[in-house]
Amino acid sequence: MMKRTKCLFFIFFCIFFMTACQKKEPVELKPFENIKIKETGWNGSGEIEVTSH
């Protein structure tokens, strides 16, 4: 009985280790990719409008 329990625990540990420790590809974030800046005005009286999608 004890041998069977140890064997099941070992199998469970191996399956957990193989699935939980897989290498995952890094995620690339581009926070400024879809930001558009529009400026209007002249000589000190300007406005900036920022839009993003």
DSSP file (Angstrom, degrees, kcal/mol; ACC not computed):
  #  RESIDUE AA STRUCTURE BP1 BP2  ACC     N-H-->O    O-->H-N    N-H-->O    O-->H-N    TCO  KAPPA ALPHA  PHI   PSI    X-CA   Y-CA   Z-CA
    1    1 A M     >        0   0    0      0, 0.0     4,-2.0     0, 0.0     5,-0.1   0.000 360.0 360.0 360.0 -44.2    0.0    0.0    0.0
    2    2 A M  H  >  +     0   0    0      1,-0.2     4,-2.3     2,-0.2     5,-0.2   0.875 360.0  52.7 -67.2 -37.0    2.8    2.4    0.9
    3    3 A K  H  > S+     0   0    0      1,-0.2     4,-2.2     2,-0.2    -1,-0.2   0.893 108.9  49.9 -64.6 -39.1    4.7    1.6   -2.3
    4    4 A R  H  > S+     0   0    0      2,-0.2     4,-2.5     1,-0.2    -2,-0.2   0.900 110.1  50.1 -66.3 -42.1    1.6    2.3   -4.4
    5    5 A T  H  X S+     0   0    0     -4,-2.0     4,-2.5     2,-0.2    -2,-0.2   0.914 111.6  48.1 -63.2 -43.8    1.0    5.7   -2.6
    6    6 A K  H  X S+     0   0    0     -4,-2.3     4,-2.5     2,-0.2    -1,-0.2   0.897 111.7  50.4 -64.2 -39.5    4.6    6.7   -3.2
    7    7 A C  H  X S+     0   0    0     -4,-2.2     4,-2.4     2,-0.2    -2,-0.2   0.924 111.8  46.9 -65.5 -44.2    4.4    5.7   -6.9
    8    8 A L  H  X S+     0   0    0     -4,-2.5     4,-2.6     2,-0.2    -2,-0.2   0.901 112.6  50.1 -63.9 -40.9    1.2    7.7   -7.4
    9    9 A F  H  X S+     0   0    0     -4,-2.5     4,-2.6     2,-0.2    -2,-0.2   0.915 111.0  49.6 -63.1 -42.5    2.7   10.7   -5.7
   10   10 A F  H  X S+     0   0    0     -4,-2.5     4,-2.4     2,-0.2    -2,-0.2   0.911 111.8  48.0 -63.2 -43.0    5.8   10.5   -7.8
   11   11 A I  H  X S+     0   0    0     -4,-2.4     4,-2.4     2,-0.2     5,-0.2   0.922 112.7  48.6 -64.1 -44.2    3.8   10.2  -11.0
   12   12 A F  H  X S+     0   0    0     -4,-2.6     4,-2.5     1,-0.2    -2,-0.2   0.914 111.4  50.2 -61.0 -43.0    1.6   13.2  -10.0
   13   13 A F  H  X S+     0   0    0     -4,-2.6     4,-2.6     2,-0.2    -2,-0.2   0.904 110.7  49.4 -62.8 -42.3    4.7   15.2   -9.1
   14   14 A C  H  X S+     0   0    0     -4,-2.4     4,-2.3     2,-0.2    -2,-0.2   0.920 112.2  46.9 -64.3 -44.0    6.3   14.4  -12.5
   15   15 A I  H  X S+     0   0    0     -4,-2.4     4,-1.8     2,-0.2     5,-0.2   0.923 114.1  48.2 -64.1 -43.4    3.2   15.4  -14.5
   16   16 A F  H  X S+     0   0    0     -4,-2.5     4,-2.8    -5,-0.2     5,-0.3   0.922 112.3  49.0 -61.6 -44.5    2.8   18.6  -12.4
   17   17 A F  H  X S+     0   0    0     -4,-2.6     4,-1.2     1,-0.2    -1,-0.2   0.884 111.5  49.1 -64.3 -39.7    6.5   19.5  -13.0
   18   18 A M  H  < S+     0   0    0     -4,-2.3    -1,-0.2    -5,-0.2    -2,-0.2   0.838 119.7  36.2 -71.5 -32.5    6.4   18.9  -16.7
   19   19 A T  H >< S+     0   0    0     -4,-1.8     3,-0.7    -5,-0.2    -2,-0.2   0.832 118.1  47.2 -90.6 -33.4    3.2   21.0  -17.2
   20   20 A A  H 3< S+     0   0    0     -4,-2.8    -3,-0.2    -5,-0.2    -2,-0.2   0.720 110.7  51.0 -82.4 -20.9    3.8   23.8  -14.7
   21   21 A C  T 3< S+     0   0    0     -4,-1.2    -1,-0.2    -5,-0.3     2,-0.1   0.021  75.5 136.4-108.3  27.6    7.4   24.5  -15.7
   22   22 A Q    <   -     0   0    0     -3,-0.7     2,-0.4     1,-0.1    -3,-0.1  -0.461  61.7-108.0 -73.2 147.2    7.0   24.9  -19.4
   23   23 A K        -     0   0    0     -2,-0.1     2,-0.4     1,-0.0    -1,-0.1  -0.609  35.7-157.9 -75.9 130.2    8.8   27.8  -21.1
   24   24 A K        -     0   0    0     -2,-0.4    -1,-0.0    -3,-0.0     0, 0.0  -0.875  20.0-111.7-111.6 144.0    6.4   30.5  -22.2
   25   25 A E        -     0   0    0     -2,-0.4     2,-0.1     1,-0.1    -1,-0.0  -0.479  38.9-108.3 -70.7 140.0    7.2   33.0  -24.9
   26   26 A P        -     0   0    0      0, 0.0     2,-0.5     0, 0.0    -1,-0.1  -0.367  28.1-123.4 -68.3 149.5    7.5   36.6  -23.6
   27   27 A V        -     0   0    0     -2,-0.1     2,-0.6     2,-0.0     0, 0.0  -0.823  18.4-142.5 -96.1 129.0    4.7   39.1  -24.4
   28   28 A E        -     0   0    0     -2,-0.5     2,-0.4     2,-0.0     0, 0.0  -0.824  15.4-162.0 -95.8 120.8    5.8   42.2  -26.2
   29   29 A L        -     0   0    0     -2,-0.6    -2,-0.0     2,-0.0     0, 0.0  -0.860  12.4-174.4-104.4 134.5    3.9   45.3  -25.1
   30   30 A K    >   +     0   0    0     -2,-0.4     3,-1.3     1,-0.1     4,-0.3  -0.795   6.8 174.9-124.7  87.0    3.9   48.5  -27.3
   31   31 A P  T 3  S+     0   0    0      0, 0.0     3,-0.2     0, 0.0    -1,-0.1   0.740  79.3  43.5 -69.6 -22.3    2.1   51.1  -25.2
   32   32 A F  T >  S+     0   0    0      1,-0.1     3,-0.6     2,-0.1    -2,-0.0   0.147  82.0 104.7-108.2  19.4    2.6   54.0  -27.7
   33   33 A E  T <  S+     0   0    0     -3,-1.3    -1,-0.1     1,-0.2    19,-0.0   0.906  89.4  28.6 -69.5 -42.7    1.8   52.1  -30.9
   34   34 A N  T 3  S+     0   0    0     -4,-0.3    19,-0.7    -3,-0.2     2,-0.5   0.024  89.8 119.0-111.2  27.3   -1.7   53.6  -31.5
   35   35 A I  E <   -A   52   0A   0     -3,-0.6     2,-0.4    17,-0.2    17,-0.2  -0.806  40.9-168.4 -96.4 131.2   -1.4   57.0  -29.9
   36   36 A K  E     -A   51   0A   0     15,-3.1    15,-2.8    -2,-0.5     2,-0.5  -0.968   5.2-157.9-120.0 135.2   -1.8   60.1  -32.1
   37   37 A I  E     -A   50   0A   0     -2,-0.4     2,-0.5    13,-0.2    13,-0.2  -0.949   7.4-172.5-115.0 127.5   -1.0   63.6  -31.0
   38   38 A K  E     -A   49   0A   0     11,-2.8    11,-2.9    -2,-0.5     2,-0.4  -0.979   4.5-166.6-122.1 123.6   -2.5   66.6  -32.7
   39   39 A E  E     +A   48   0A   0     -2,-0.5     2,-0.3     9,-0.2     9,-0.2  -0.900   9.3 173.9-113.3 140.3   -1.4   70.1  -31.9
   40   40 A T  E     +A   47   0A   0      7,-2.7     7,-3.0    -2,-0.4     2,-0.2  -0.919  32.1  60.7-135.8 162.0   -3.1   73.3  -32.8
   41   41 A G        -     0   0    0     -2,-0.3     2,-0.3     5,-0.3     5,-0.2  -0.454  57.5-115.6 111.2 176.6   -2.6   76.9  -32.0
   42   42 A W  S >  S+     0   0    0      3,-0.4     3,-1.0    -2,-0.2    -2,-0.0  -0.986  71.6   5.2-155.6 140.9    0.1   79.6  -32.5
   43   43 A N  T 3  S-     0   0    0     -2,-0.3    -1,-0.1     1,-0.3    -2,-0.0   0.907 130.5 -34.0  56.0  57.3    2.4   81.7  -30.4
   44   44 A G  T 3  S+     0   0    0      1,-0.1    -1,-0.3    -3,-0.1     2,-0.2   0.350 121.7  91.3  88.3  -7.9    1.8   80.5  -26.9
   45   45 A S    <   +     0   0    0     -3,-1.0    -3,-0.4     2,-0.0     2,-0.2  -0.405  59.0 143.0-116.0  56.4   -1.9   79.7  -27.2
   46   46 A G        -     0   0    0     -5,-0.2     2,-0.3    -2,-0.2    -5,-0.3  -0.553  34.1-157.1 -98.3 160.4   -1.6   76.1  -28.3
   47   47 A E  E     -A   40   0A   0     -7,-3.0    -7,-2.7    -2,-0.2     2,-0.4  -0.977   4.6-152.0-132.2 147.0   -3.6   73.0  -27.5
   48   48 A I  E     -A   39   0A   0     -2,-0.3     2,-0.5    -9,-0.2    -9,-0.2  -0.978   5.9-165.9-121.5 133.8   -2.7   69.3  -27.7
   49   49 A E  E     -A   38   0A   0    -11,-2.9   -11,-2.8    -2,-0.4     2,-0.5  -0.980   4.6-163.8-119.9 123.5   -5.2   66.5  -28.3
   50   50 A V  E     +A   37   0A   0     -2,-0.5     2,-0.4   -13,-0.2   -13,-0.2  -0.924  10.4 179.6-109.7 126.0   -4.1   63.0  -27.6
   51   51 A T  E     +A   36   0A   0    -15,-2.8   -15,-3.1    -2,-0.5     2,-0.3  -0.957   2.2 179.7-125.1 146.2   -6.2   60.1  -29.1
   52   52 A S  E      A   35   0A   0     -2,-0.4   -17,-0.2   -17,-0.2   -20,-0.0  -0.964 360.0 360.0-140.5 158.5   -5.6   56.4  -28.8
   53   53 A H              0   0    0    -19,-0.7   -18,-0.1    -2,-0.3    -1,-0.1   0.368 360.0 360.0-108.8 360.0   -7.4   53.3  -30.1
